[in-house]
Amino acid sequence: MNREELKKLEEKLIDEKKLIEANLKRFESELDFGDDIDHGEEEADEMEETESFLSIKENQDKRLKQIENALGKIRNGTYGICEECGGKIEREILEIDPESSLCKQCKIKGRK
């Protein structure tokens, strides 16, 4: 992978990180139930919304961690190396999933 390709993937990771952070911030601000006393149905709706938010937040936090890990690897020169087998992660994998830490074969093995 040449420097230009690496720079494009780094920019893609940074853009995705910013987008996730902005979405989480916006979603958190929309998740305001106020101080009023709720009735049964309203309370159930708020509880469902909270559970949904927590699920989304957990997934997005995990993704942010993967992105930050990939950005760290770019900085220290280990980006594109499979954490499982030590081989190179295929360019097509990184273009689709730039935070990927596994090569194609290790991803396939992990699904079995």
N, C-alpha and C positions, 0 to 999 in steps of 0.2 A: 504494500500500500504506500503510495507516494504522499508527500506532504500536503498537496492540494486536496486529495481525497480525505486525508485525516482531518484537515481543517474543516471541510464540509460536514463531516460526521460530528465533529466537535460543536460546530454551530447548530446543527440539528439537535444535539443533546441539550445545549444551552437554551435553545428556543422552547423545547419540550418542557424543560425544567421550569422556565418562567411561566408557561401556560398552565401547568399543573398547579404551581403555587398561586397564581391568580385565581384559578377556578376554585381552589380550596378556600381561599380568603373570601371570595364572593359567596360561596355556598355557606360558609360559617356565618357571614353577616345576614344572610337570608333566613337562617335558622334561629330566629328570635321569636319566642312565644309570648313575651311580655309578662306582666305581673298579674294579669287578671285570673280570677278563679274559673277554672274550666269545668265543663260538665262531662259526663262519661264519654260521649262520642268524640268530643273535641280532644279530650285527653288521650284517647286511643289513637286518634289521627296524629297527634304530636309525638306520641311514643313510636309509632310506625315511621314517621319522618326522621326521628332521631336515630332509630336503628338503621335506616337506609343510609343516612349521612355517615354513621360510624363505619358501615361496610365500605362505602365509597372512599372515605378518608383512609381506612386501613390499606385498601388497594393502591391508592395514590401515594401514600407514605412509602409503601414498599417499592413502588416504581421510582419515586424520588431517590430512594437509597441506591437503587440499581444505577440510575443516571449519575449520581454523585460518585459512585464507585467507578463507573466507566470514565468519567472526567478525570478522576485521580489516576487511572491507568494511562490515560493520554499524557498527563503531566509527567509520570515516571517512566514512560516508554514501554509499558507492558500491555497496552491496548491491543486487542485483537488476538490475544493468546488464550486458548481454552483453559479454564480453571480445572477441568477434569483430566484431560489427557496431555496438556501442554502444547498441543498442536496449534496451527493457525486457524482462526475462525474465518470462514469463507466470507468474501466481500459481499456476496448477495445476502447473507445472513445479517451482516452489519448494516447494510443499506436498509433492510426491512426493520431490523430490531437493533439499533445502534448501541443499546445498553446490554446486549447479549454477552454472557460470560461463557457460553458453551458453543462448540462447533456443531455442525450439522449431525455428525455421527453420535456425539455424546447426547445431544438433544433427543435423538431417536432412541438411544439406549435407555434414557431416563424415563421415557413414556411406556416402556414395556414392563 
